[in-house]
Amino acid sequence: MHLVLYSFRICPFVERTNILLNEKNIECERVYVDIRNKPDWFLKLSPLGKVPVLSADKAIIFESTVINEYLDEISSLPLLYPNDPIQKARNKSWIEWGSTLVFDAYYMTLASNKLEFVEKQKIVNSKLVLLEQELRNTPFFNGEKFSMIDLAYAPLFRRFDSLVRQFSIDTLEQYPKLKIWSNHILKKESVQNGFAHNFDEEFYQLLKLKGSCLISSETKNCI
Ligand SMILES: N[C@@H](CCC(=O)N[C@@H](CS)C(=O)NCC(=O)O)C(=O)O
């Protein structure tokens, strides 16, 4: 099967699929798309005009969760969801929920002034409190085994990690179980190789481009 992943270098949803491809040792060609200036051929290919899009022998599949479930099913065992239907459904629920948190965190980092940053930070924190309650003191969400839900949260945790490294903002400071979870996820090779090799720099440039108060000199006191 010939797989092509239409990608963007710093997209959390593409990164989810990158990690799955690494975890399952699946070969896949990459085509990078300028999503700020989408070419016509891409708009014809992608029904939502978004990445990631997977072409599997020219069949087009979109939405990162759907792409990942498909790749999980066609690749070697073990499957990346728990077998138990209720656990599986709960994992899916929290993956969907996590997708909205990715956007909340993104809007927080793009805040153009301190007031806005604090407002968005409150939204993120209100969600992290809930997520912390879902965790046990295990390396991964379902226990010892890395699964789909762990890779789905990796891009969020990688961005939080970058905020610590570059701006000394520790979003997970008050959430010990989330910290344990994040550390275990980010330690994995399949995860590390799912991000651009210069991720921190790319993330910085994105914030700069978008006018984040974390970068602009006059509002360096954003936090
Ligand atoms: N729900 C989608 C979200 C994908 C998404 O938002 N991709 C962004 C890049 S990270 C995109 O392509 N944005 C272009 C646009 O919205 O016009 C998924 O999980 O695949």
The ligand as a MOL file (V3000), in Angstrom:
LIG
                    3D

  0  0  0     0  0            999 V3000
M  V30 BEGIN CTAB
M  V30 COUNTS 20 19 0 0 0
M  V30 BEGIN ATOM
M  V30 1 N -9.9670 17.9960 13.6030 0
M  V30 2 C -8.8510 18.0560 12.6820 0
M  V30 3 C -8.0800 19.3180 12.9570 0
M  V30 4 C -6.9830 19.5550 11.9200 0
M  V30 5 C -6.5170 21.0020 11.9220 0
M  V30 6 O -7.1050 21.8780 12.5670 0
M  V30 7 N -5.4390 21.2540 11.1530 0
M  V30 8 C -4.9720 22.6070 11.0040 0
M  V30 9 C -3.4480 22.6860 11.0970 0
M  V30 10 S -2.8710 22.2040 12.6770 0
M  V30 11 C -5.2950 23.0980 9.6020 0
M  V30 12 O -5.1150 22.3980 8.6440 0
M  V30 13 N -5.7590 24.3380 9.5190 0
M  V30 14 C -6.0460 24.9680 8.2850 0
M  V30 15 C -7.3710 25.6590 8.3080 0
M  V30 16 O -8.1270 25.4950 9.2870 0
M  V30 17 O -7.6630 26.3760 7.3620 0
M  V30 18 C -7.9830 16.7940 12.8430 0
M  V30 19 O -7.9780 16.2190 13.9480 0
M  V30 20 O -7.3470 16.3670 11.8640 0
M  V30 END ATOM
M  V30 BEGIN BOND
M  V30 1 1 1 2
M  V30 2 1 2 3
M  V30 3 1 2 18
M  V30 4 1 3 4
M  V30 5 1 4 5
M  V30 6 2 5 6
M  V30 7 1 5 7
M  V30 8 1 7 8
M  V30 9 1 8 9
M  V30 10 1 8 11
M  V30 11 1 9 10
M  V30 12 2 11 12
M  V30 13 1 11 13
M  V30 14 1 13 14
M  V30 15 1 14 15
M  V30 16 2 15 16
M  V30 17 1 15 17
M  V30 18 2 18 19
M  V30 19 1 18 20
M  V30 END BOND
M  V30 END CTAB
M  END
